[in-house]
Amino acid sequence: MMHDVDRAQEERVLFTKFTRDRDPALREALVERYLPLARQLARRYQRPDEPLDDLVQVASLGLVKAIDRFDASREVAFSSYAVPTILGEIKRHFRDRTWSVRVPRDLQELALKVERAVADLTRELHRSPSVAELGERLGQSEEAILEALEAAGAYHATSLETPRSGDTEAGETLADTVGGDEDGYDRAEDRATIARLMRSITPREREVLRLRFEEDLTQAEIGEIIGVSQMQVSRLIRQAVARLRLAARSDPDAATSPVPRRRR
């Protein structure tokens, strides 16, 4: 009993001095003094997929914050103030920095409670608990428990390089099941629009545009094929493109469809 009283008095003296002087050396000594408390709280939240060293680091950060903020003039033991501060830092770590997909905060906290309840009930019952048993333990509805279990799947993301399971070809991964943008439909619609607009120009102009934009011939090469000069080919292209633009403006279905640009 006397030991506890002496310890409390020593604690009050140390924190009073630190509050007054903010001595870095004394701050470090206080951290070392209460580091076992931080480690103990970190072990409470240890799990297979979360390294203990990371949790100890987070708990130590909470300890430093508690030391910096503690008011030695209050008749409260430091541990009574430090424990909620350290636990808050650990919970914040799980809530904000360990989830692969962000879910609402209340759902994150419930998912963590469900996870701990699953572990506790599994040890007590020697089997996996039911949703109803989890709800009874946590005072939550079965719907809320199911939602939390589903949200827990967002804690860790699965790599797209993970092999697909089931009767699939060897070497296939989850990435093979991910869809992508399909621009074939847009191209088909553009082709149909251009084909409709092309009816507004003469056959000769259509041939000149085909040679220029499909065959990628120069104006001189086109002139040799149709028997006109390069200047005349240039004029034909300008006229044809102008007519296509006019037809497109008058056709509401073609308002957003591309019209070939004249290349020099």
C-alpha positions in Angstrom: 0.0 0.0 0.0 2.8 2.3 0.9 4.6 1.4 -2.3 1.5 2.6 -4.3 1.4 5.8 -2.3 5.1 6.5 -2.9 4.7 5.7 -6.6 1.7 8.1 -6.9 3.7 10.8 -5.2 6.7 10.2 -7.4 4.5 10.3 -10.5 3.0 13.6 -9.4 6.4 15.1 -8.8 7.7 14.0 -12.2 4.8 15.3 -14.1 4.7 18.5 -12.2 8.4 19.1 -13.1 7.8 18.1 -16.7 4.8 20.4 -17.1 6.9 23.3 -15.7 10.2 22.7 -17.6 9.2 20.5 -20.6 12.6 18.9 -20.3 13.1 16.4 -23.3 15.2 14.1 -21.1 12.5 13.9 -18.5 9.9 13.3 -21.3 12.0 10.4 -22.5 12.3 9.0 -19.0 8.5 9.2 -18.6 8.0 7.4 -21.9 10.3 4.6 -20.8 8.6 4.4 -17.5 5.1 3.8 -19.0 6.1 2.0 -22.2 5.1 -1.4 -20.7 1.5 0.0 -20.4 1.5 0.9 -24.1 2.8 -2.6 -25.0 0.2 -4.3 -22.9 -2.6 -2.3 -24.6 -1.1 -3.0 -28.0 -1.2 -6.8 -27.4 -4.9 -6.5 -26.6 -5.5 -5.6 -30.2 -2.9 -8.0 -31.8 -4.2 -10.0 -34.7 -2.5 -12.3 -37.2 -2.6 -9.9 -40.1 -1.4 -6.9 -38.1 2.2 -6.9 -36.9 2.6 -6.4 -33.2 5.5 -4.0 -33.8 3.2 -1.6 -35.7 0.6 -1.7 -32.9 3.3 -1.0 -30.3 4.5 2.0 -32.4 0.9 3.3 -32.6 0.4 2.8 -28.8 3.7 4.5 -28.1 2.6 7.5 -30.1 -0.6 7.6 -28.0 1.6 7.4 -24.8 3.6 10.4 -25.9 0.5 12.4 -26.6 -0.9 11.4 -23.2 2.3 12.6 -21.5 2.3 15.9 -23.3 -1.3 16.6 -22.5 -1.5 15.3 -18.9 -2.4 17.9 -16.3 -0.5 17.0 -13.1 -2.6 19.4 -11.0 -5.6 17.1 -11.3 -6.1 14.4 -8.7 -6.1 11.7 -11.4 -3.5 8.9 -11.9 -1.7 9.2 -15.1 -2.7 5.6 -16.2 -6.3 6.6 -15.9 -5.7 9.3 -18.4 -3.3 7.5 -20.6 -5.3 4.3 -21.2 -8.2 6.0 -23.1 -5.7 8.1 -25.0 -3.6 5.1 -26.1 -6.7 3.0 -27.0 -8.1 5.9 -29.0 -4.9 6.1 -31.0 -5.0 2.3 -31.7 -8.6 2.4 -32.7 -7.9 5.4 -35.0 -5.1 3.4 -36.6 -7.4 0.5 -37.4 -10.2 2.8 -38.5 -8.2 5.2 -40.8 -5.0 3.4 -41.9 -5.5 -0.3 -42.3 -8.7 -0.5 -44.4 -8.1 -1.1 -48.1 -11.5 0.3 -48.9 -13.0 3.2 -46.9 -16.3 2.3 -45.2 -18.3 4.5 -42.8 -16.7 4.9 -39.4 -19.5 3.4 -37.3 -19.4 0.3 -39.6 -15.6 0.1 -39.2 -15.9 0.1 -35.4 -18.7 -2.5 -35.5 -16.7 -4.7 -37.8 -13.8 -4.6 -35.4 -16.1 -5.5 -32.5 -17.6 -8.3 -34.4 -14.2 -9.7 -35.2 -13.1 -9.7 -31.6 -16.5 -11.2 -30.6 -16.0 -14.0 -33.2 -12.6 -14.9 -31.7 -14.0 -14.8 -28.1 -17.1 -16.9 -28.8 -15.1 -19.4 -30.9 -12.9 -20.0 -27.8 -15.9 -20.2 -25.5 -18.1 -22.4 -27.7 -15.4 -24.4 -29.4 -17.1 -23.6 -32.7 -17.8 -20.7 -35.0 -20.6 -18.5 -33.5 -23.8 -17.9 -35.4 -25.0 -14.4 -36.5 -27.7 -14.5 -33.7 -25.1 -15.3 -31.1 -22.9 -12.5 -32.3 -25.8 -10.1 -32.2 -26.7 -11.2 -28.7 -23.1 -10.7 -27.5 -22.8 -7.2 -29.0 -26.4 -6.1 -28.5 -26.9 -5.6 -32.3 -29.5 -6.8 -34.8 -28.7 -9.7 -37.1 -28.9 -7.3 -40.0 -26.2 -5.1 -38.5 -24.0 -8.1 -37.8 -24.3 -9.3 -41.4 -23.5 -5.8 -42.6 -20.4 -5.6 -40.4 -19.2 -9.0 -41.6 -19.6 -7.9 -45.2 -17.7 -4.7 -44.4 -14.9 -6.6 -42.9 -14.1 -7.9 -46.3 -13.0 -4.4 -47.2 -10.2 -4.5 -44.6 -7.8 -6.2 -47.0 -7.9 -6.0 -50.7 -7.3 -9.1 -52.9 -4.5 -8.7 -55.5 -5.7 -8.8 -59.1 -2.8 -11.2 -59.7 -4.5 -13.8 -57.5 -5.2 -17.0 -59.6 -8.8 -17.7 -60.3 -10.3 -20.6 -58.5 -12.6 -23.3 -59.9 -12.6 -24.9 -63.3 -10.7 -22.2 -65.1 -7.8 -22.3 -67.5 -4.3 -22.4 -65.9 -2.7 -19.1 -65.5 -5.9 -17.0 -65.4 -6.0 -14.4 -62.6 -8.7 -12.2 -61.2 -7.5 -9.4 -63.5 -8.9 -11.4 -66.4 -12.4 -11.0 -65.1 -12.2 -7.2 -64.8 -14.1 -5.5 -67.6 -12.8 -2.5 -69.5 -14.0 0.4 -71.6 -15.6 -0.9 -74.9 -15.3 1.8 -77.5 -16.4 -0.5 -80.3 -20.0 0.6 -79.9 -19.0 4.3 -80.2 -17.0 3.5 -83.4 -19.9 1.6 -84.9 -22.2 4.5 -84.2 -19.7 7.0 -85.7 -19.4 4.9 -88.8 -23.1 4.8 -89.2 -23.3 8.6 -88.8 -20.5 9.3 -91.3 -22.1 6.9 -93.8 -25.4 8.8 -93.5 -23.7 12.2 -93.9 -21.6 11.0 -96.8 -24.9 10.8 -98.9 -24.9 14.6 -98.8 -21.8 14.9 -101.0 -21.1 13.8 -104.6 -19.6 10.4 -105.5 -16.4 12.1 -106.7 -16.0 13.9 -103.4 -16.7 10.7 -101.5 -13.9 9.0 -103.5 -11.5 11.8 -102.8 -12.2 11.7 -99.1 -11.8 7.9 -99.1 -8.4 8.1 -100.9 -7.3 10.9 -98.5 -8.5 9.6 -95.1 -8.8 5.8 -95.6 -5.9 5.2 -98.1 -3.8 8.0 -96.6 -2.7 9.2 -100.0 -1.3 12.7 -100.6 -3.2 15.3 -102.6 -0.7 14.9 -105.5 -1.2 11.1 -105.6 -5.0 11.6 -105.6 -4.7 14.1 -108.4 -2.9 11.5 -110.5 -5.6 8.9 -109.9 -8.6 11.1 -110.7 -6.8 13.2 -113.4 -6.8 16.7 -111.7 -4.2 19.0 -110.2 -3.2 19.0 -106.5 -4.9 22.4 -106.2 -8.2 21.0 -107.5 -7.9 18.0 -105.0 -7.4 20.5 -102.1 -10.5 22.4 -103.2 -12.5 19.2 -103.5 -11.6 18.2 -100.0 -12.4 21.6 -98.5 -15.8 21.6 -100.3 -16.6 18.1 -99.2 -15.7 18.7 -95.6 -17.7 22.0 -95.5 -20.8 20.1 -96.9 -20.3 17.4 -94.3 -20.2 19.9 -91.5 -23.3 21.7 -92.7 -25.1 18.4 -93.0 -24.0 17.4 -89.4 -25.3 20.7 -88.0 -28.6 20.1 -89.5 -28.8 16.5 -88.3 -29.4 16.4 -84.5 -28.3 12.8 -84.3 -24.9 13.7 -85.8 -24.3 16.7 -83.5 -21.5 15.0 -81.5 -20.2 12.7 -84.3 -16.7 13.4 -85.7 -16.2 14.9 -89.1 -12.8 14.3 -90.9 -10.3 17.0 -90.5 -8.4 18.3 -93.5 -4.7 17.4 -93.1 -2.1 19.4 -94.9 
